[in-house]
Amino acid sequence: MNAPRAAWLFLAPALLVLGIFFLLPVIGALGLSLTDYDLYALADIHNLRFVALHNYLALLQRPLFWSALGHTVYFVAVGVPLSMLTSLGAALLLNSPLARCKPFFRTALFAPVVTTVVAVAVIWRYLFNTKYGIANFVLGQLGIHPIDWLGDPHWAMPTIILFAVWKNFGYNMIIFLAGLQAIPPELYEAARIDGASAWRQLRHITVPMLGPTLLMVGILTVSGYFQLFAEPYVMTEGGPLQSTTSVLYLMYDEGFKWWNLGSASAVAFLLFLIMFAVTAVMLKLARCGEPREQEPA
């Protein structure tokens, strides 16, 4: 048996599983988005009609969809840079030669990642409760009036962003830490001999050497943050005044609250197209920022 045939033979079980549990559902959902599949069609399949792109056009004309998209973009635009900066800062501290008890702090900072989102979100609801939450208690000790963190449309999304950053930054921290440990220490030694400050070492050695890691973490974080659902579902239920309704939350409402499964599938594919476009732009910008190799004279 030749090598290519053996490789396909070993890959066949994984490809079969992916085809059954991923590819077929995706194709089915795409077909569903082109129909008016709703509660009536669920009761009797003969009520199902092919409507082509009607679901997509109807969504693009709904103010609620654009509002949910705006909330999601706001969450991504603020949460992703904040999460990456927090992750990189924690990784730099843990990678410092002066850091003590590194295994303990790595475990402690990574612990929120492996905790259940719903359970931790419930705890945060109590922490930011208007009457007896710790956050408002601290503000009261400083002479600041209590804030309705989850009941005020101006504060609800920032509170969810803060929760998401705390919950997820440990995952990126581990990736950054691995990237930092892969940088040759000789580069820093040469920089210190030349009199480079810590800031110049960070700017001219650490960040360029972490370029591929930064790109990968950025894409993973953007993709994850675009799929905002559990946090507003548990903490605010999309409120107040739909100020925390995300695209994925809108899909949930359409599909499992109003049983407009065709419309919900269309929401899912519109979100996929948006995520695909943002990822493509990030890759394009990363390639444009790469130094070009000079041709030999």
N, C-alpha and C positions, 0 to 999 in steps of 0.2 A: 504493500500500500504506500503510495507516494505521500509526501508531506502535505500538499494542499488538501487532498482528500481526507487525510487523518485530522487536519485542523477543522474542516467542516463537520466531521463526525463528532468531534469533541464539543463543537459549538452548537450542534443541533439541539440538545436538550434545553439550553438557555434560550436559543432563538425561538423554540417552540413555546416555551413559557411566556416570553415577551410577546409573541404573536397572539397567544390566546388571551392573556390578561392585560395587555396594553394596546397592541395594534388594533385588534378587533373592536374593543370598546371605543377607541378613538374614532374609528371609521363609523361605528354605530351612532356615536354622539354627533358626528358631522352630518350624517343622514337625518338624524332627529332634528337638528337645527334648521333643516329645510322643510319641516312639516309644522302643522299646528297641533302637535301632540299635547293634549291637556287631559283634564279629568274625564271628559266625555270620551275621548279616544282610549283612555285607560279602561273605562267600563266596557266599551265596544270598539274594537279595532276598525270597524267600518266607518266610524266617525273621523278617522284620520285622513287628512288632506295634505297634498303636496303644495306648499306655498312658495317654494323657491327662496328668494332672498328677502321675503317680506319681514321675517323676524329681525334680520339685521337692519333693514331700513327703518323699521318701527323703533328699534332701540336707539338708533342714531338721532331720532326725532324726539326722544323722551328726555326732558330736563333732568329726571332723576338719574339716568345713566351718566350724563355728563357731570352731574354733581358728585356721583359716586366715583367717577374717574378722577375728578379733581381732588377728592379726599385721598384717594389712593396715591396719586402723584405727589401730593403734599407729604404723605407718610413716607414715601420712598425718598423724596428729595431731601427731607430733613433727617430721617432715620438712618439711611445708608451711610452718609458721611460721618454722622455721630457715632454709629456703631463701629465703623472701620477705624476711626481715630481712637476710640476707647479701646478697641482690641489691640491696635498697634502700640498704644501707650502701655497697656498691661504687659504685652509681650516684651517690650523694651525693658521694662522694670524687672521682669522675671529673668531676662537674659543678662542683666547687669552682673558683673563680678561681685558687686557688693550685696546682692540679694541673698537673704538667708531663708532657710526652710522652703526652698523652691518646690519640692514635691507637694507640701501642704498647701501652698498658695495656688499651685496649678489645679489641684483638686478642688479647692474651695471656690475658685473663680469659674471653674467649669461646671460646678454642681447645678447652677440654674438651667443649663442646657438640657440636662437629663431629667429634670423635674417635669411633671405634667402641667401643660399650659393652663388648663381649666382650674386645677387646684391652686396654682400660684396666682392666677388672675382673681380668684375669689378672695385670697388673702390681701391682694393689693386693693381690692374694693374696700376692705375694712381700713387699710392704712390711709386711704384717701377719702374716707367718709367725712362728710361735712361737719357732723356733730362730734363724733368721738374718734376720729382718725388721728394717727400720730403726726401726720404732716401738718394738719391744722393746729394741733396742740403745740408744736414747735413754733409755728407762726404766731400763735397767741402769746407765747413766752417772749417773743420779740416785739410784741405790740402791734402785730399786723392782723387785720380782720380775716376771719376764716374765708377760704375760697371753696366754691362748689366745684371741685375738680372734675367730677364726672357728670355733673348736671348743668354745667355752663358750656354752651357751644364753643366758646373761645378757648376753654381749658381742656375739654374732653380729649381732643386729638393729641395735644402735647403730652397729656398724661399717658395715653396709650403708647406714644412714641417712646417715652421714658421707660415704660414697662418693657416694651419690645427690645430696646437696646440692652437693658439689664438682663433680660432673659436669654438673649442670643449672642452677646459679644464673646462669651467664653469659647464658642466653637471657632470663630475666626482667630481668636487669640492663640489657640493651639497651632493653627496653620501658620500664622505669622512667626510663632516661636520656632517652628521647624525651619522656616525660611531664614530666620536670623542665625540659627545655629549652622546653617549651610554656608554662610559667608566666611571666606577664609580670614582668620584673625590676623594674618600678615598684612592685610590691607589697612587695618586699624593701627597696627604697630608702625607702619610706614607713615601713616598720616600724623600720628602723634610725634614721630621724630621730626617731621616737617613743621610742627607747631600748629597743626589744625585743631581748632576748637571742637567741642562735642557737637555743636550745631553744624559745623562744616562737615564733620564725619557723617552725621545723619543725612545731610543734604546731598553730599557727593559720593557716599559709599553705600549707606544703608538703603536709602530709597531707590537708587538705580539698580542695586543688586536684588531688591525685592520686587522689581518691575513685574515679572510674570506672576509672582504670588499675589501682588496687589490686583492685577487684572482678574485672576481666578476668583479671589475673594470678592471683588466687586461684582462680578457676574453672578456668583452664588447668592450674595446678599441682596442684590436687586431682584433676582428671580424669587427669592423667598419673601421679600417685603411686598412685592406686587400681589402675593397671595394672602393678603391680610384678611383674616376671617375670625379666628378663635378669640382674639383679644377684644374686638368690639362686640362679638356675640355674647361673651360672658360678662364683660364689664359695663357695657352701655346699651346693648341690644340695638345698635345702630343709631341711637340717639346721642344727645338730645337734639330734637329738630333735624334728625337725619344727618347730623354733622360728622358722624363717624361711620356712615354707611359706605362700605368699600364696594368695589366691583364684584368681588367674590361673595360678599354678603348679599348684594343684589341678586346674584345668581342663586344663592340659597333661598331667598325669599320667592323668587320666580318659580323655582323648581319644587320646593318642599313646603312652601306656605300656600301659594296660589296654584300649584300643580300645572304651571305653564312650562312643561318640560322642553318644548321646542324653543321657547324664548330663552330659557335657562341655558340650553346648549349653545345658543347663539352668543350669549354673554360670555360663556367659557371660551369660545373660539375667538371672539374679539379681544379678550384678555390675552390669549395666546399670541395673537398677531402683534399686540402692543409690546408684549415682553420680547418677542422675536425681534421687532424693530429696534427696541432699546439695546438689546444685546448686540445686534449687528452694528449699531452706531458705536458702542463701546469698543468692539473689536477693531472697527475702522479707525477710530481715534488712537487706539493703542498702536496700530501698525504705522500710522502717520507719525507718531512720536518716536518710533524706533530710529536710531542713527543709521544712516545709509552707509554701506560699505563703499569705500573709495576705490575706484578702478586703478590698477597699477599704471604708472606712466609708461 
